[in-house]
Amino acid sequence: MTVALVKNDTGTAASGIFAAAAGRLPGKGRVADLRREAFAAFERAGLPHRRVEEWKYTDLRALMRELLPQAAAPDAAALARAKAALPSVTIDGATRLVLVDGVFAAELSDGVQAGVSVRTLRDVLENESNEARGDLLLTTSTDAMISLNAALATDGVVVGIADGVQLAAPLQIIHVATAGKASRYTRSHLQVGKGARATLVETCVAAEGANAYQANDAAVIWIGDGVELSHIRLMRDAADAFNVTSDIVTIGARSKLNLFNMTSGGAVSRLQGFITLAGEDSELTVNGVNLLRGKQHGDTTLVVDHAVPGCTSRENFRAVLDDRAHSVFQGRIIVRPDAQKTDGKMMTRALLLSDEAEADNKPELEIFADDVSCGHGATSGALDESLLFYLRARGLPEKQAQALLVQAFVGEAIEAIEDESLRERVIDAAQHWLESRA
């Protein structure tokens, strides 16, 4: 199998990957032109590295080094392995939309309720009668990995929730990897109409035999006025996988968005969110937990843009690190000149269970308005020895005592999940991680 080293010059090696994938990529005309423009932007930048400020702590040139060819479209055997992996991650009662190696699998997916539309990205991009179809590949971001995603996105789901619809059950998008030493690129879109209420769950999981794969997934979300949306993501990739996931979110007026992410899998993972509060009097809550061990590297990078007055944002992150694991949190709150009465707070805490674990925290504020209330903080440290002694003095083994304290540490972030059944699912996943330490 051929791989391509990504260089910071003409990118001729990476262009072989793009050329080889061209026959599989949906869309002609303007869509194909946009793909070429996006790949040219990636070639100019190359893989992100430590001299790029936003990627200072996650140097993909050192960590990943190469781009892998795209995974083949899943055959019957791959679909069977994907089906076998689904029970462990499927949310009870959820409407399931399954992507296998970057391709929508209708036979593994469910129908949706009235008021919800689902199309595949491939179908939309191949519809030449839709002149606006290429817009699905456009964003205002200049991030190199988002450009690469636009160039190589093979499929995804395009979901629309009509005005006023109240979803009784969550929508769950499941990314299943079945291939080894291959890559996938998906781009999904969610548009939530005025006054709607919904819960979206995204899950990344590896089927039996999947290893050393690369995932580059993007989600573009438009939230109308008066919407309540919960978005929960659980990242459980294979132990030697690479995953870069990008969220690009625009929030309307008087809306509430509650985001939660938990990363416990993958060799290298990065969740980057670009969230714009574009409508007045909206509320954003973002919580996250990284549970990392071995030599895992987990990066959460968040940019919250307060573009209008009267909005509130709260960001709360926890990282638990064992062995030689490395956690990164970069958070930036931007307050535009017109965004008076902004209330923004950001806090990140890291718990180090090993002397060799490492946490890098970089919260930032960029404030261009004067009538605001904003703040940020970051802490890193070990477990409280006095509390450990107290628990062990009452007969608890060391690992069990540590587990109780870790549960309390991550509990604040997990408790922000409003749906009780989903909250219990996340608690169970965290407990499974803790039990595996023992």
C-alpha positions, 0 to 999 in steps of 0.5 A, a space after each residue: 500500500 502506498 502512503 504519501 509524505 506531506 511536505 511544506 513545499 509543492 505537496 507533490 507527494 500528497 497530490 498523488 492521494 488526491 489524484 487517486 481519489 478523484 474517481 470516487 469523489 462525488 460532484 462535477 463542475 463547480 463542486 470539482 473546482 471547489 475541491 481543487 481549490 481546497 486541496 491547493 489551500 492544503 498543499 500551500 499549508 501542508 500538515 499542521 505543525 508546531 510553528 502554526 500557533 493553533 497546532 503548537 501542541 499537536 504537531 501532525 508532521 511529527 505525530 502523523 507524518 503521512 497521509 494514507 490512501 482512502 479506504 475502499 467502499 465497504 463490501 459485504 464483509 466490511 458491512 458485516 463487521 460494522 454491524 457487529 460493532 454497532 450494539 456496543 455503541 447504539 443508544 437505546 431508542 435513537 434514530 441511527 445513521 451509520 457511516 462505514 469507512 466514510 460511506 453512508 450505509 443505508 442497510 445499517 441505518 434507520 428511517 427518520 420521523 416526520 419533520 426530519 429529512 436525511 440525504 447523503 452528501 454524495 447524493 446532494 453533490 452529484 445532483 447537478 440541478 442543484 446549483 448551490 450544492 457546492 456550498 456544502 464544501 465551503 467554510 470561512 475557516 483557513 484550517 489546513 485539515 478542514 481544507 483537506 476535508 473539503 477536498 476529499 470528503 466522500 460522503 456524510 449526511 445532510 440533515 434538516 429539522 423543520 421549524 418547531 419539530 420536537 424530536 422524541 428520540 436522539 439522532 445518532 450518527 455512528 462512524 464505524 472504521 473497518 479498514 486498516 491503514 487507510 483514511 476516511 473523510 466525511 462531512 455532515 450538515 445539520 440545519 435546525 429550524 426555528 423553535 425546534 428541539 433535538 439531541 444529536 449523538 455522534 460516536 466513533 468506533 472501530 470494528 474488529 480488524 480496524 487499525 492504524 486508520 486516519 479519520 478526518 470528519 467535519 460537521 457543519 451546523 446551523 441553528 435557527 432562532 429559539 432552538 434547543 440542541 444538545 450535541 454529544 460526541 463519544 470518541 472510541 477509536 482504535 488504540 492506534 488510530 488518528 482522528 481530527 474532527 472539526 465542528 463549525 457551528 452558527 447559532 441564531 437568536 434566543 437559542 441554547 446549545 449544549 455540547 459535550 465530548 468525551 475522548 477515550 480512544 485513538 493514538 492521536 485525536 483532536 476535536 476542534 470547534 469553531 462556534 459563532 454566536 450570531 443571534 442575540 440572547 443565546 446560550 452556549 454550554 460546552 463540556 468535555 472529558 479526556 480519559 487518556 493513558 499509554 502514549 495517547 495524545 488528545 487535543 481539544 481546541 475551541 474558538 467561541 466567537 461572540 459576534 452580537 450582544 447579550 450572549 452567554 457562554 460556559 466552557 468546562 473541560 476535564 482531563 485525566 491522564 495516566 502513564 505518558 499520556 498528553 492532553 491539550 486544551 486550547 480555548 479562545 473567547 472572542 468578543 466583537 466590538 458590538 457584542 456588549 453584555 457578553 458573559 463568557 467563562 472558560 475553565 480547564 482542569 487536568 488530573 495527572 495520575 503519573 509523573 510522566 503524564 503531560 497537560 498543556 492548557 492555553 485559555 485566551 480572551 480577545 475582548 473588543 467591547 467594554 461592557 462584558 463579563 469574561 474570565 478563564 482559568 486553568 489548573 493541573 495537579 495530582 490526586 489529593 494525597 490526604 483524600 487517598 489516605 482517607 479512602 485507603 485507611 477504610 480498606 479500599 485498594 489504591 486503584 479503587 480509591 483513585 477511581 472514586 476520586 476520578 469519578 468525582 473529578 469528571 462528574 461535574 462535566 458529565 452532569 451537564 448532559 441533560 438527558 438522564 439515559 445519555 448521562 448514564 451511558 457516558 458515566 458507564 463509559 467513564 467507569 469502564 475506562 477506570 476499571 480497565 486501569 485496575 
